[in-house]
Amino acid sequence: MGVRDIQVEELYSLDPETLRSMEPIYGLIFLFKWQQQQRGKAAGESSGTNVGEETSNVYFAQQIIQNACATQAILSVLLNRPEIELGEILGNFKSFSVDLPADMRGLALTNCDQIRDVHNSFVRPESFLADGAARPATEDDDVFHFVSYVPVDGRLYELDGLKPGPIDHGPTGDWLEDVGRVIQKRMAEYSQEEIRFNLMAVIGDRRKMLNQRVSSIEASISKLLARLEALRLDDKDEEEMSKLESQIGQLSVERADLEHLVQLENGKFARYKFDNSLRKHNFIPLVYQLVRAMAGKGVLEDAMAKAEEKAKARRVHRQLQL
């Protein structure tokens, strides 16, 4: 969509020091099991204060359609951090919709062709649907939902498109520390057996930041080499030359470490690209031909029986773990 120098990173810790090591962090995205409220406050329900959109500087849009909460969670972070370069598509969309009420913003988001095309490009292809595959979710189904956490004007907000407005978690001096407490409190409201949570951070492009540090170190090494060469020409002050050589060596090691991190980041993005290509590829024709071939050789029924036994064993194992 034209957004520059941004990436999404999965988190495994809410420790403030761990989060600060990934700065700049523009917002967090939290995935949790959504539960229908029955009596009082449902498990996992936010403890913040729901505020009206007219009293907040937060850009908030209601979620109008199903199965779009992940896209909306990412957009909620991007559209609330002015330091992010949105690009033409999102920049124009925000300018057009900023004065609309939350429900109309959600409708405008749904009707934006460019955003819808990007969202749909990540949908897994389905050549056919099994009977009942498109049925509405029931109480027995596991339904998961994404929400965002962002700091705006010195306050911590939770943005949930299923709510009527942003949720205010109060003033924050260190939002990375405060958001950890908010999320941990929310997770604690579930049963101890519930471990299906996921947390992601929208951060600056690490490759760009690492390359900037490499460039800075290379500039420092060049200056030190120039000083060292001047001392060598004068053939004096061996102690100073030794110090310079030591500094150059330390910086060279640091540069090598950073270049290794850049390689790791490049490899990670290459894997992301490959995984996305697999996710979007339609494997059903291949599976169909394999099943036909197995049936023709008379081994399909035996393979199906073995697969059912393995699936049953996995279900038993999970029940024993609980």
C-alpha positions in Angstrom: 0.0 0.0 0.0 3.0 2.3 -0.1 3.8 2.4 3.6 7.6 2.8 4.0 10.2 1.5 6.5 7.7 -0.6 8.6 7.7 -4.2 9.5 5.7 -6.4 11.9 7.6 -8.5 14.4 6.2 -11.3 16.6 6.9 -10.9 20.3 7.6 -13.5 22.9 8.0 -11.3 25.9 6.3 -8.2 27.4 9.4 -7.2 29.3 9.9 -3.4 28.8 13.6 -3.8 28.2 12.9 -6.4 25.5 10.5 -4.1 23.9 12.8 -1.1 24.0 15.5 -3.1 22.2 13.1 -3.2 19.2 12.4 0.6 19.2 10.9 2.4 17.4 7.7 0.5 18.3 4.7 2.2 16.8 2.0 0.0 18.2 1.2 -3.6 19.4 -1.3 -6.0 18.0 -2.9 -8.6 20.3 -4.6 -11.8 19.2 -6.9 -13.5 21.7 -9.8 -15.9 21.8 -13.0 -13.9 21.5 -15.8 -14.9 23.9 -19.4 -13.9 23.8 -20.4 -11.9 26.8 -23.0 -13.7 28.9 -23.1 -12.4 32.5 -21.2 -9.4 33.5 -17.9 -8.8 31.8 -16.7 -11.6 29.5 -13.3 -13.2 29.9 -10.7 -11.2 28.2 -12.9 -8.1 28.1 -10.9 -4.9 28.2 -10.8 -3.0 31.6 -10.3 0.4 30.0 -12.8 3.2 29.5 -14.7 3.4 26.3 -14.5 7.0 25.1 -16.6 8.8 22.4 -14.8 9.5 19.2 -15.6 13.2 19.5 -13.5 13.5 22.7 -10.5 11.7 21.3 -7.7 12.6 18.8 -7.5 8.9 18.0 -8.3 7.8 14.5 -10.8 5.0 15.1 -12.9 3.0 12.5 -15.5 0.4 13.4 -15.2 -3.0 11.8 -18.0 -3.4 9.3 -17.3 -6.8 7.8 -16.1 -10.1 9.2 -12.7 -11.6 8.9 -11.0 -8.3 8.5 -9.8 -7.6 12.1 -6.2 -8.4 11.4 -6.0 -5.9 8.5 -7.9 -3.3 10.6 -5.6 -3.8 13.5 -2.6 -3.0 11.4 -4.3 0.0 9.9 -5.3 1.3 13.3 -1.6 1.5 14.2 -0.5 3.0 11.0 -3.2 5.7 10.9 -2.5 6.9 14.5 1.3 7.4 14.2 2.1 10.6 12.3 5.8 9.7 12.1 5.0 6.8 9.8 5.2 7.6 6.0 1.8 6.3 4.9 2.2 6.7 1.1 -0.3 7.9 -1.4 -3.1 5.3 -0.8 -3.4 5.4 3.0 -2.5 9.1 3.0 -5.4 9.9 0.7 -7.7 7.6 2.6 -7.0 9.2 5.9 -7.4 12.7 4.5 -10.8 11.7 3.0 -12.1 9.9 6.1 -10.7 11.8 9.0 -13.8 13.9 9.6 -16.2 11.0 9.2 -17.8 9.2 12.2 -16.4 5.8 13.2 -19.1 3.7 11.4 -18.7 5.7 8.2 -14.9 5.4 8.4 -15.4 1.6 8.7 -17.7 1.7 5.6 -15.2 3.8 3.7 -12.4 1.3 4.6 -14.5 -1.5 3.3 -15.2 0.3 0.1 -11.6 1.3 -0.6 -10.6 -0.7 -3.7 -6.9 -0.5 -3.1 -7.0 -1.6 0.6 -9.5 -4.4 -0.2 -7.3 -5.7 -3.0 -4.3 -5.9 -0.7 -6.3 -7.6 2.0 -7.7 -10.1 -0.5 -4.3 -10.8 -2.0 -3.4 -12.7 1.3 -6.6 -14.9 1.2 -5.9 -18.5 0.9 -7.5 -19.8 -2.4 -10.4 -22.2 -2.1 -11.5 -24.2 -5.2 -14.4 -25.7 -3.3 -16.1 -25.5 0.1 -17.1 -28.5 2.1 -20.8 -28.7 3.2 -21.3 -26.2 6.1 -17.9 -24.6 5.7 -19.5 -21.2 5.4 -21.8 -21.6 8.4 -21.8 -18.9 11.1 -19.7 -19.5 14.1 -21.4 -21.0 17.1 -20.6 -21.1 20.9 -18.7 -24.3 20.4 -16.3 -22.8 17.8 -13.0 -21.1 18.7 -13.2 -17.5 17.3 -10.1 -15.2 17.5 -9.9 -11.5 17.3 -7.2 -8.8 16.8 -7.0 -5.5 18.6 -4.4 -2.7 18.6 -2.7 -0.7 21.4 -1.2 2.7 20.5 -0.1 5.8 22.5 -1.8 9.0 21.4 -1.3 12.4 23.1 0.3 10.8 26.2 -2.5 8.3 26.8 -2.7 4.6 26.0 -5.6 3.5 23.8 -6.9 0.1 22.8 -8.5 0.0 19.3 -11.1 -2.7 18.8 -13.2 -2.4 15.7 -16.0 -4.3 17.3 -16.4 -1.6 20.0 -18.3 1.7 19.4 -15.1 3.8 20.1 -11.5 3.7 21.3 -10.8 2.4 24.8 -8.8 4.7 27.0 -6.4 3.0 29.4 -5.3 6.3 31.0 -2.3 8.5 30.9 1.1 6.9 30.2 4.6 8.1 30.7 6.2 4.9 29.5 3.6 3.2 27.2 5.7 0.1 26.6 5.7 -0.6 30.3 2.0 0.2 30.8 0.8 -1.8 27.8 2.5 -4.9 29.2 0.5 -4.6 32.4 -2.8 -4.1 30.5 -2.2 -7.1 28.3 -1.1 -9.4 31.1 -4.1 -8.4 33.1 -6.3 -9.3 30.2 -4.6 -12.7 29.7 -5.0 -13.5 33.4 -8.8 -13.4 33.1 -8.8 -16.5 31.0 -8.5 -20.0 32.4 -5.0 -21.3 33.1 -5.4 -23.9 30.3 -5.9 -21.1 27.6 -2.6 -20.4 26.0 -3.7 -19.3 22.5 -2.5 -15.8 22.5 -0.3 -13.9 20.0 1.4 -10.5 20.2 3.0 -8.6 17.4 4.7 -5.2 17.2 4.6 -2.7 14.4 8.2 -1.4 14.3 10.6 0.5 12.1 12.4 -1.4 9.4 15.3 -3.1 11.2 17.3 -3.5 8.0 17.3 0.3 7.4 18.3 1.0 11.0 21.0 -1.6 11.0 22.4 -0.4 7.7 22.5 3.2 9.1 24.5 2.0 12.1 26.9 0.2 9.8 27.4 3.4 7.7 28.0 5.3 10.9 30.6 2.8 12.1 32.3 2.8 8.7 32.6 6.6 8.8 34.2 6.4 12.3 36.6 3.7 11.0 37.6 5.9 8.1 38.4 8.9 10.4 40.4 6.6 12.7 42.4 5.2 9.8 43.2 8.6 8.5 44.6 9.6 12.0 46.5 6.3 12.2 48.0 6.9 8.8 49.1 10.4 9.7 50.8 9.1 12.9 52.6 6.4 10.9 54.0 9.0 8.4 55.4 11.0 11.4 56.7 7.7 12.8 56.0 8.6 16.4 53.5 8.2 19.3 53.3 4.4 19.2 51.0 4.4 22.2 48.5 6.5 20.4 48.8 4.3 17.3 48.1 1.2 19.4 45.0 2.8 20.9 43.7 3.7 17.4 44.3 0.2 16.1 42.4 -1.2 19.1 39.5 1.1 18.5 39.5 0.2 14.8 39.5 -3.5 15.7 36.5 -3.1 18.1 34.5 -1.1 15.6 35.3 -3.7 12.9 33.9 -6.5 15.1 30.8 -4.4 15.8 30.4 -3.7 12.1 30.6 -7.5 11.3 28.0 -8.3 14.0 25.6 -5.7 12.5 26.2 -7.0 9.0 25.3 -10.5 10.2 22.1 -9.1 11.7 21.3 -7.5 8.3 21.8 -10.9 6.6 19.5 -12.5 9.2 16.8 -9.9 8.5 17.2 -10.3 4.7 16.8 -14.0 5.2 13.7 -13.6 7.3 12.0 -11.4 4.7 12.9 -14.0 2.0 11.2 -16.6 4.1 8.2 -14.4 4.6 7.9 -14.0 0.8 8.2 -17.8 0.3 5.7 -18.6 3.0 3.2 -16.1 1.5 3.6 -17.7 -1.9 2.9 -21.1 -0.4 0.0 -19.8 1.5 -1.6 -18.3 -1.5 -0.9 -21.2 -3.9 -3.8 -23.5 -4.7 -2.6 -27.0 -3.9 -6.1 -28.6 -4.4 -5.4 -29.9 -8.0 -2.2 -31.5 -6.8 -4.0 -33.2 -3.8 -6.7 -34.3 -6.1 -4.3 -36.0 -8.5 -2.4 -37.6 -5.6 -5.7 -39.0 -4.2 -6.7 -40.4 -7.6 -3.3 -42.1 -8.0 -3.4 -43.6 -4.5 -7.0 -44.9 -5.2 -5.8 -46.4 -8.5 -3.1 -48.3 -6.7 -5.4 -49.5 -4.0 -3.6 -47.8 -1.1 -5.9 -44.9 -0.3 -8.2 -46.7 2.2 -5.2 -48.0 4.2 -3.6 -44.5 4.2 -6.9 -42.9 5.4 -7.2 -45.4 8.2 -3.6 -44.7 9.4 -4.3 -40.9 9.2 -7.4 -41.3 11.4 -5.5 -43.3 14.0 -2.8 -40.6 14.1 -5.4 -37.9 14.5 -7.1 -39.8 17.3 -3.8 -40.3 19.1 -3.0 -36.5 18.9 -6.4 -35.7 20.3 -5.8 -38.1 23.2 -2.4 -36.6 23.8 -3.8 -33.0 24.0 -6.5 -34.1 26.4 -3.9 -35.7 28.7 -1.8 -32.5 28.6 -4.8 -30.5 29.8 
